[in-house]
C-alpha cells in the first residue's frame, strides 16, 4: 500500500469513530481549543481543534501534507429536540465523485481535487456537503398556506433573558430575511438601548451560534443592520422552526440585556409602519407594532405583539393613538398572559392625519388595568437597504431611443423623509422638471407626488447635471407606494416636455457597500447607437482580500442574451477583468445580477482608487459603460503580498468570535497577536498567537556574500566576520531579536512570519535599513509574473513569439505588405485597430508603410471657445457655436536643449559631462535627444587598455 493510500484510509477510519478519539491522529486544523474547554457554542472537537457547526475543511495528515480529496464537515447532533454541544465529524474521499468537466481543456486548480473548466466559477467541490440530505425547508404547522417562510421577527425584552431576567425599559425588534440558501440579513430597531455590545443568535440552552458587534449609525435613526453569511443549513432550518433566540448584550449585561424568540413575520410583505413599544418603568416588558395601510380606503390595520404586559388570567386594556394630547383613535378589550397579539383598525379622516402618520408624529399607547403601560412613536417600516431608479429614454412615457440616461438613489428616514441623489447624463437640452410620480392609470393619468429639481445643478458647458436633497412632503399613500416599488422618477427637458427619462424606484437588499465611503453607484450609459434607450447602475465595493463585489441593475435588454461584465483600466489596456454569462433575475422592467470578482489585475486597483476605471456591460449588441470609483489601499500591497495571504488576514464572519481566543504555550497565556521566543529552541524559532492558533516560524537566514561565514554564539544564521568597535544593536518593533552592527536579517512580521522578500541591515549607531532587493523591470505589467508563487520578485515573461501568418491575398500586391494582429494589410493601406473587449478603436489610425505598420491618434486642434462638444463618432471636440470659432494650432519645436545649450534638429555633438564624453555622441531628432557610446578602433590594441573609452567596451 502506498503512503497516499494509507493516508486516505486513516482519514476515512477517523471519520467513523467518536470525536474524542481523534487526538491520536495527527490531523492539523485551522483553529485550536487552547484551554481544553469546548467554546460556548455547538461544534466538533478534532483532537485539540474546534470547528463550528457547518464548518468544512481539508485535513492535513502528517507528514504527508494536506489531503485535498478528503473533505470533512461538522454536522449538528440533536438529543430530544435540543442542539447538542458536541457535533459529529464526517469525512469523505470525493476523488471518485468528481464529475467529468464539460470542456476539452480542463485544469486542476491549486489546492483542489477535481478538475474544472477554465472559466468555471462554482465547482462541485465547493458545493459538496456531507450534511444530512433531509434538510429541506420545513413547513410551519400554523401556516395555513403551507409555504416556506423567509421573513422572521423577534421582540427582545429584559424578562426573556435566560437564567436571570433583567429589569430594564430597553426594547428592540430584530427583523430577519433568509436570502438564498446560506444568508440571513437582519435589521434592528430599538428604544432606550444603552451602549449595546453584541447581537447574538442562540439556541434554547443559550449556546451562541452567531455573534456580531453592534455599530450604531450616526444619522439619527435608531437602527442598525448586518448580514450573516455562510449560515449552516441546520441553522436555517432551526430559524424556520422557531427554535432560535435573538439576544442583545451590553457592557454591564454580558449574558444579555434583552432577548426574544425568533418567530415568523406574517406581515412583512404588507407592513408600512412599525414601532417598538417600551414601558416607562424598568420592568423588562415591551411590545412591537406592525401597521398595514390601504391607500384606497385609508384603513389602518394594526397588530401589537406583547410580552410581559398581561401577567394575569384576564385583564382589561385600552389602546390610544394620539398626536401629542389630541386623541385620534381609541379602543379597548380584554387579554390574559396567553395573549400574544392584539389587533385593531382605524380610518384616516383627512390628509393631515396621513401626513402626521407618514412623518412619525403619532404615538400609540397600550395601558392595562394592572398598571402596566407601553408606548412608542409610529414610524415608517425599518429599511436598511437603499432604493434606486435606473432612468432611460426607452422607459419614458414617449418610449424614445436616445443616448441620455440617469440614476437616482433614495434612502427612507425614520421621520418619513426621503434623502435622494439624482444624476442625469447625455442630455441634449436643458432639464425642465424632475418629479416623483405614481404609475400611469387606465385613463393615462399619473399621480404627482412632488418635484425634486429645484436644487438641480448643471455641469459646466453641458446640459448634464445632478441634484441632492431631502423630500419631506411624504404622506401615508406615498410611503405605501414607495415601500411597494410603485414610485417613478420622471425627467422632462425643454425638448421633451412630458418625459425624456423615466425609471421605477426599486428597493435593493441591504449590502455593506451601501455604507462605504463611495456609497454611490456607477451610472451606465449607452456607448453605441444600438444601445440608445438603455441604461444601468453598478454598485462596486471592495471586499475581503481585495476582492470586488458587484450589484448591477440594467433596463431589460434581451431575454436570450447573457450579460458580460468588464472592468478596464484606461491607462493599461492589458489590465482588465471580464466575467461572461452572468446569471440575471428579472424584476419589473429591470435585470439584476450580483456576484464577486476574486482575481483583480494589480494595476486596476490604482485606477479604481482614483475613479478612472471603466465598467462595461454587454448584452448582444447593447453596450453600457461608465466610470467607477472604489477608494482602496489594495494597490499599495498588491506588489508585496499574495491574495491568499490578504484574505486570511482580513476580517471575516468567524474572525470576530475567534479574536477572543487566547493561546497557551509552555504554561503561559498569550493574547491574540502576541509574539514570543519559545523556551525550547528559541535560537531559530519565533512563535505567535494568530486567531487562537499557535504558529511557530523557523528563522529564515539571508544569503551571505563572503567565503568564510561564521555562526556566533546564540545565533542561528551564519554571518560574515565583522571588525567593529560599535557595540550598539538594531531592533525593529515587532521583531523580538536584536542584531549587531553589520549583520543582515529578514524581519519578523507579527501574525505573518518572516518576510523573506525584505532584507534589513544594521548600520553603525543602531540605525537599520530595510529594502526589497528586486531588479527594476522594463517590461509592461501584463508580462510581469512570479515563476513560483513563493518567489519574492517578479520577472519578465518571455514574449510570446507567434509564427508569421502568411495569408494569400488575391487582390493585394504582397510587396511591402504589413502583418498586424494576425491580419495582412497591403502597402499604403489604412485601418482602425480592433481591441478586445472594446471593438474597433475609431480614434486610432493605423497605416502600412513598406512592411512597417504604425498607429497614432489624430492631433486635435486647440479650441479657444468656452463651450466645447463632441459629436457622435467624432474623435475631437468642436465649438458648440460655429460662429466666431477660433482654432489655434500648436507648433511643436524640433530643437533640443542639453546642458543649458540649444541644438537644432539633426545636429550631432559630444557632451562634456563625464570622463566618457569623448566616447559619447548625441543627436537631436525632432525635439528628442538620442545619445550612445561608441568604441574607437584603437581599443583592439592592448596598449590602450587604460583609455576610458576602451574600459567601457
Secondary structure, DSSP 4 states (H G I P E B T S, - for coil): --HHHHHHHHHHHHTTS-GGGGGGS-EE-SS--TTSS--SS-EEEETTEEEETT-EE--EETTTEE-TTEEEEEE--EETTEE-SB-EEEEEE-GGGPPPPSSSS-B--TT-SS-B-TT--S-HHHH---S-TT-PPPPPTT-TT-----EEEEEEBGGGSSSS------EEEEEEEEETTTEEEEEEEEES--SEEEEEEE-TT--EEEEEE----SSS-SEEEEEEES--HHHHHHHHTT--EEEEEETTEEEEEEEEEEEE-TTTTTEEEEEEEE-SSSSS-EEEEEEEEETTTTEEEEEEEEESS--SSSEEEEEEEEETTEEEEEEEEEE-TT--EEEEEEE--SHHHHHHHHTT--EEEEEETTS-EEEEE-EEPP--SEEEEEEESTTSTT----S-EEEEEEEE-TTS-EEEEEEEES-SS-EEEEEEEEEE-TTS-EEEEEE--TT-EEPTTSS-EEEEEEE----HHHHHHHHTT-EEEEEEESS-SS-SEEEEEEEE---GGGGSTT--PEEEEE-SGGGTT--EEEEEEE-GGG-EEEEEEEE---TT--EEEEEE-SS-TT-EEEEEEE--EEETTEEEEEEEE----HHHHHHHHHT-EEEEEEETTEEEEEEE----SHHHHTTTS-HHHHHHHS--TTHHHHTT--EEETTEEE-TT-EE--SSSTTSEEEEEETTEEEEEEPPPPPP-SSS-B--TT-SS-B---------EE--TT----EETT-EEPPEETTTEE-TT-EEEEETTTEEEEE---PPP-S-GGGEE-SSTT-SS-EEPPP--PPP-----SSS--TT-EEETTEEE-TT-EE--EETTTEE-TTEEEEEETTEEEEEEPPPPEE--S-EE--TT-SS-EESS-TT--EEPPPPP--EEETTEEE-TT-EE---SSTTTTTEEEEEETTEEEEEE---GGGGSGGGTT-HHHHH-
